[in-house]
């Protein structure tokens, strides 16, 4: 099982005349003595599938990756078995006997034909006693092409399938569901509708690479900020459409690259043609010729030329995402050199901001 005990723990194991005399808890695989339970078994995170299979837990490669990614392993890549089992809970749920599947699913509002139920039973990872983890059942149900659910019981069904929708998402899912005469809908149709509205699930740990493939670049700081506010489920996943909504909030609305001069002018920033050309070459413009507002403003901060109006300073600083205390704002106003027309160089403004906030 790839379980390693410390010397101290090993010494605590009672000497038995026969291996069968040492009872084993089948769920946690703790070796039990008459008066104690070993709590510190150590396993290799990279060899997680071995103890899982021994316990009758057949997780997919993706599920194992999700599990091991979030386990607090030490510098040697090892983790306590107790911690491992806590991490397993979102993936497993309680155990149900295969003979009770129809009753269990019925209580969740999911109806399968006899043929569909048989097919499900044949594909589920059962242990020797014929038990299977409830979450494995639900994963199997989600991927089945059959099954029906009652629309008036839709909230319960979605909750049992681990699908939590916002009110707007729920409305979008149910709006155009094709119902049968008895008020039911095909489970596969429901799952397709959920996937369309939510965009499907993605691992929150992969969002930076996912966004890069879409042509959206985030700094490490932006990525950390985004992860902090994303609604992530128990197994570290987030709906892709919610991810994109988060990006829009983080990066602002999209602007046509041909309108940069007009947009910047409305923000109180004036750029000469030379700097505008340079800005277009540095900001991330997508295939449709658009750029996120915040990406544009990040680019503006680094331009060499450009002017801002002193009487519009608060607006400019706000649009550039620069937050100053009252004291810092006063220090900035005292030391900024103004031209005859009440303007200041953008470069000198950024240097002054950096000096007072350093």
C-alpha positions as CSV (number, residue, x, y, z in Angstrom):
1,X,0.0,0.0,0.0
2,X,3.0,2.3,-0.1
3,X,2.4,3.2,3.6
4,X,5.5,3.9,5.6
5,X,5.6,4.1,9.4
6,X,8.1,5.9,11.6
7,X,10.3,3.7,13.8
8,X,8.3,4.9,16.8
9,X,5.0,3.9,15.2
10,X,6.3,0.6,14.1
11,X,7.5,-0.3,17.6
12,X,3.9,0.3,18.8
13,X,2.4,-2.4,16.5
14,X,1.6,-5.4,18.7
15,X,3.4,-8.6,17.9
16,X,0.9,-11.2,16.6
17,X,1.3,-14.9,16.1
18,X,-0.6,-14.6,12.8
19,X,-1.2,-11.6,10.5
20,X,-5.0,-12.1,10.8
21,X,-4.7,-11.3,14.5
22,X,-3.9,-7.7,13.6
23,X,-7.3,-6.1,12.7
24,X,-7.4,-3.5,9.9
25,X,-9.9,-0.7,9.5
26,X,-10.9,-1.0,5.9
27,X,-11.7,2.6,5.3
28,X,-8.7,4.3,6.8
29,X,-6.3,1.4,6.8
30,X,-5.1,2.2,10.3
31,X,-3.4,-0.8,11.9
32,X,-5.3,-1.3,15.2
33,X,-3.9,-2.6,18.5
34,X,-6.0,-3.5,21.5
35,X,-5.8,0.0,23.0
36,X,-4.5,2.3,20.3
37,X,-4.8,3.6,16.7
38,X,-1.8,4.7,14.7
39,X,-2.5,8.1,13.3
40,X,0.7,9.0,11.4
41,X,1.0,6.5,8.5
42,X,3.0,8.2,5.7
43,X,2.4,7.6,1.9
44,X,4.1,8.9,-1.2
45,X,1.9,11.4,-3.0
46,X,3.3,10.3,-6.4
47,X,2.2,6.7,-5.6
48,X,-1.3,7.6,-4.5
49,X,-3.1,5.2,-6.9
50,X,-1.7,2.1,-5.1
51,X,-3.3,2.6,-1.7
52,X,-6.5,4.0,-3.3
53,X,-6.9,0.8,-5.3
54,X,-6.2,-1.4,-2.3
55,X,-9.1,0.4,-0.5
56,X,-11.4,-0.2,-3.5
57,X,-11.2,3.5,-4.7
58,X,-10.8,3.7,-8.4
59,X,-10.3,7.4,-9.2
60,X,-9.6,8.6,-12.7
61,X,-6.2,10.1,-13.5
62,X,-7.7,13.6,-13.5
63,X,-9.3,13.0,-10.1
64,X,-6.0,11.7,-8.7
65,X,-4.2,14.8,-10.1
66,X,-6.8,17.1,-8.5
67,X,-6.4,15.3,-5.2
68,X,-2.6,15.2,-5.1
69,X,-2.3,18.8,-6.2
70,X,-4.0,20.1,-3.1
71,X,-2.5,17.7,-0.5
72,X,0.0,19.4,1.9
73,X,3.0,17.1,1.1
74,X,6.3,17.6,2.8
75,X,9.6,18.4,1.0
76,X,10.0,14.6,0.3
77,X,6.6,14.4,-1.4
78,X,5.0,12.5,1.4
79,X,1.7,13.1,3.3
80,X,0.0,11.6,6.4
81,X,-2.7,9.0,5.6
82,X,-5.1,10.9,7.8
83,X,-4.7,14.0,5.7
84,X,-5.0,12.0,2.6
85,X,-8.3,10.5,3.7
86,X,-9.6,14.0,4.6
87,X,-8.7,15.1,1.0
88,X,-10.6,12.1,-0.4
89,X,-13.9,13.1,1.1
90,X,-15.0,15.5,-1.7
91,X,-14.3,12.7,-4.3
92,X,-16.0,9.8,-2.5
93,X,-19.0,10.6,-0.3
94,X,-20.6,7.8,1.6
95,X,-20.8,4.2,0.4
96,X,-24.0,2.7,-1.0
97,X,-24.6,-0.9,-2.0
98,X,-25.0,-1.7,-5.7
99,X,-28.4,-3.3,-5.0
100,X,-29.7,0.0,-3.6
101,X,-28.8,2.2,-6.6
102,X,-32.3,2.5,-8.0
103,X,-33.7,3.5,-4.6
104,X,-30.8,5.9,-3.9
105,X,-31.0,7.6,-7.3
106,X,-34.8,7.7,-7.0
107,X,-34.5,9.7,-3.8
108,X,-32.3,12.2,-5.6
109,X,-35.0,12.6,-8.3
110,X,-33.1,10.6,-11.0
111,X,-34.9,7.8,-12.8
112,X,-33.1,5.1,-14.8
113,X,-34.6,2.3,-16.9
114,X,-33.7,-1.3,-16.0
115,X,-31.3,-1.4,-18.9
116,X,-29.7,1.9,-18.0
117,X,-29.3,0.8,-14.3
118,X,-27.7,-2.5,-15.4
119,X,-25.3,-0.6,-17.6
120,X,-24.4,1.8,-14.8
121,X,-23.8,-1.1,-12.3
122,X,-21.4,-2.8,-14.8
123,X,-19.2,0.3,-15.0
124,X,-19.1,1.4,-11.4
125,X,-15.9,0.8,-9.3
126,X,-17.3,-1.5,-6.6
127,X,-15.4,-3.1,-3.7
128,X,-15.5,-6.8,-2.8
129,X,-18.7,-6.3,-0.7
130,X,-20.5,-4.7,-3.7
131,X,-20.3,-1.2,-2.3
132,X,-19.5,1.9,-4.3
133,X,-18.9,5.5,-3.3
134,X,-21.9,7.8,-3.9
135,X,-19.9,10.4,-5.8
136,X,-18.7,7.7,-8.2
137,X,-22.3,6.8,-8.8
138,X,-23.2,10.4,-9.5
139,X,-20.2,10.8,-11.9
140,X,-21.4,7.7,-13.7
141,X,-25.0,9.0,-13.9
142,X,-23.7,12.3,-15.3
143,X,-21.9,10.6,-18.1
144,X,-24.8,8.3,-19.0
145,X,-26.7,8.9,-22.1
146,X,-30.0,7.9,-20.5
147,X,-32.1,8.7,-17.4
148,X,-34.8,11.2,-16.8
149,X,-35.4,13.8,-14.1
150,X,-38.5,15.6,-13.0
151,X,-38.3,19.3,-13.8
152,X,-40.3,20.2,-10.6
153,X,-37.5,18.5,-8.7
154,X,-34.7,20.1,-10.6
155,X,-33.1,22.0,-7.7
156,X,-32.7,18.7,-5.7
157,X,-31.3,16.9,-8.7
158,X,-28.7,19.6,-9.5
159,X,-27.7,19.8,-5.8
160,X,-27.3,16.0,-5.6
161,X,-25.2,16.0,-8.8
162,X,-22.9,18.6,-7.1
163,X,-24.0,21.4,-9.5
164,X,-24.5,24.7,-7.8
165,X,-25.9,27.4,-10.1
166,X,-26.6,31.1,-9.6
167,X,-30.2,32.3,-10.0
168,X,-29.3,33.6,-13.5
169,X,-27.6,30.4,-14.5
170,X,-30.5,28.4,-13.2
171,X,-33.0,30.4,-15.3
172,X,-30.8,30.1,-18.4
173,X,-30.6,26.3,-17.9
174,X,-34.4,25.8,-17.4
175,X,-35.6,28.3,-19.9
176,X,-35.5,26.1,-23.0
177,X,-35.5,22.6,-21.6
178,X,-37.6,20.3,-23.8
179,X,-40.1,18.5,-21.5
180,X,-41.9,15.2,-22.0
181,X,-45.7,15.0,-21.5
182,X,-45.2,14.0,-17.8
183,X,-43.0,17.0,-17.0
184,X,-39.6,15.2,-17.2
185,X,-36.5,15.9,-19.2
186,X,-33.7,13.7,-20.4
187,X,-30.7,13.7,-18.0
188,X,-28.3,14.1,-20.9
189,X,-30.2,17.1,-22.2
190,X,-30.1,18.7,-18.8
191,X,-26.3,18.1,-18.6
192,X,-25.8,19.6,-22.0
193,X,-27.8,22.7,-21.0
194,X,-25.7,23.0,-17.8
195,X,-22.5,22.7,-19.9
196,X,-23.7,25.3,-22.3
197,X,-24.6,27.9,-19.6
198,X,-21.5,27.3,-17.4
199,X,-18.9,26.5,-20.1
200,X,-17.9,23.3,-18.2
201,X,-15.5,22.9,-15.3
202,X,-11.8,23.7,-15.3
203,X,-9.1,23.3,-12.7
204,X,-8.5,26.5,-10.9
205,X,-4.8,25.7,-10.7
206,X,-4.7,25.7,-14.5
207,X,-6.5,29.0,-15.2
208,X,-3.3,30.9,-16.2
209,X,-2.4,28.4,-19.0
210,X,-6.1,28.2,-20.0
211,X,-6.4,32.0,-20.4
212,X,-3.0,32.2,-22.2
213,X,-4.4,29.8,-24.9
214,X,-7.3,32.3,-25.3
215,X,-4.8,35.1,-25.8
216,X,-5.4,36.6,-22.3
217,X,-2.3,37.3,-20.3
218,X,-2.4,37.7,-16.6
219,X,0.4,38.8,-14.3
220,X,1.1,36.5,-11.3
221,X,-0.5,39.2,-9.1
222,X,-3.6,39.4,-11.3
223,X,-3.9,35.6,-11.3
224,X,-3.6,35.4,-7.5
225,X,-6.3,38.1,-7.1
226,X,-8.6,36.3,-9.6
227,X,-8.2,32.9,-7.8
228,X,-9.0,34.6,-4.5
229,X,-12.5,35.7,-5.7
230,X,-13.5,32.8,-8.0
231,X,-16.2,30.5,-6.7
232,X,-14.2,27.2,-6.5
233,X,-15.9,24.0,-5.6
234,X,-14.7,21.3,-3.1
235,X,-12.5,19.6,-5.7
236,X,-10.7,22.8,-6.9
237,X,-12.8,23.4,-10.1
238,X,-14.5,26.5,-11.4
239,X,-17.0,27.0,-14.2
240,X,-15.3,28.4,-17.3
241,X,-17.9,31.1,-17.9
242,X,-17.5,32.3,-14.3
243,X,-13.8,32.4,-14.9
244,X,-14.3,34.6,-17.9
245,X,-16.7,36.9,-15.9
246,X,-13.9,37.2,-13.3
247,X,-11.4,38.1,-16.0
248,X,-13.7,40.8,-17.4
249,X,-14.1,42.3,-13.9
250,X,-10.3,42.1,-13.4
251,X,-9.3,43.4,-16.8
252,X,-12.2,45.8,-17.5
253,X,-14.2,46.0,-20.6
254,X,-12.8,45.5,-24.1
255,X,-11.8,48.4,-26.2
256,X,-11.3,48.6,-30.0
257,X,-7.6,49.2,-30.7
258,X,-8.5,51.9,-33.2
259,X,-10.2,53.9,-30.5
260,X,-7.3,54.1,-28.1
261,X,-6.6,57.8,-28.5
262,X,-10.3,58.7,-27.9
263,X,-10.6,56.4,-24.9
264,X,-7.4,57.7,-23.3
265,X,-8.5,61.3,-23.9
266,X,-11.7,60.6,-22.0
267,X,-9.5,59.3,-19.1
268,X,-7.5,62.6,-19.1
269,X,-4.4,61.2,-20.8
270,X,-3.0,62.7,-23.9
271,X,-0.5,60.8,-26.1
272,X,1.5,61.9,-29.1
273,X,1.2,59.8,-32.3
274,X,4.7,58.3,-31.7
275,X,3.7,57.0,-28.3
276,X,0.3,55.8,-29.5
277,X,2.0,53.6,-32.1
278,X,4.4,52.2,-29.5
279,X,1.5,51.6,-27.1
280,X,-0.4,49.6,-29.8
281,X,2.8,47.4,-30.3
282,X,3.0,46.6,-26.6
283,X,-0.5,46.1,-25.3
284,X,-2.1,42.6,-25.8
285,X,-4.5,43.0,-28.7
286,X,-6.7,40.0,-29.5
287,X,-7.5,38.6,-33.0
288,X,-10.6,40.8,-33.1
289,X,-8.5,43.9,-32.7
290,X,-9.6,44.6,-29.1
291,X,-7.7,45.1,-25.8
292,X,-8.8,45.0,-22.2
293,X,-9.1,48.4,-20.6
294,X,-6.9,47.4,-17.7
295,X,-4.3,46.0,-20.1
296,X,-4.3,49.3,-21.9
297,X,-3.8,51.3,-18.7
298,X,-0.9,49.0,-17.6
299,X,0.7,49.8,-21.0
300,X,0.1,53.5,-20.5
301,X,2.1,53.5,-17.2
302,X,5.2,52.6,-19.1
303,X,5.1,55.0,-22.0
304,X,7.9,57.7,-22.2
305,X,5.7,60.6,-23.4
306,X,2.2,61.7,-22.8
307,X,0.6,64.4,-20.7
308,X,-2.2,64.6,-18.1
309,X,-4.1,67.7,-16.9
310,X,-3.4,68.6,-13.3
311,X,-7.1,69.4,-12.7
312,X,-8.0,65.9,-13.8
313,X,-5.3,64.2,-11.6
314,X,-7.7,62.3,-9.3
315,X,-9.5,60.8,-12.3
316,X,-6.2,59.8,-14.0
317,X,-4.8,58.1,-10.9
318,X,-8.1,56.2,-10.3
319,X,-8.2,55.0,-13.9
320,X,-4.6,53.9,-13.6
321,X,-5.5,51.8,-10.6
322,X,-3.3,53.9,-8.3
323,X,-4.6,54.4,-4.7
324,X,-3.0,57.0,-2.6
325,X,-3.5,58.0,1.0
326,X,-4.5,61.6,1.7
327,X,-0.9,62.4,2.8
328,X,0.6,60.8,-0.3
329,X,-1.8,62.7,-2.5
330,X,-0.8,66.0,-0.9
331,X,2.9,65.2,-1.3
332,X,2.3,64.4,-4.9
333,X,0.5,67.7,-5.6
334,X,3.3,69.7,-4.0
335,X,6.1,68.2,-6.0
336,X,4.7,67.9,-9.5
337,X,6.1,70.3,-12.1
338,X,3.3,71.8,-14.2
339,X,3.7,73.3,-17.7
340,X,2.2,76.7,-18.6
341,X,-1.1,75.1,-19.7
342,X,-1.6,73.3,-16.4
343,X,-0.4,69.9,-17.6
344,X,2.3,67.5,-16.5
345,X,4.3,64.8,-18.1
346,X,2.8,61.3,-17.6
347,X,6.4,59.9,-17.1
348,X,7.1,62.4,-14.3
349,X,3.8,61.7,-12.7
350,X,4.6,57.9,-12.6
351,X,8.1,58.6,-11.2
352,X,6.6,60.9,-8.5
353,X,4.0,58.3,-7.5
354,X,6.8,55.7,-7.3
355,X,8.9,58.0,-5.1
356,X,6.2,58.8,-2.6
357,X,4.9,55.2,-2.3
358,X,8.3,53.6,-2.2
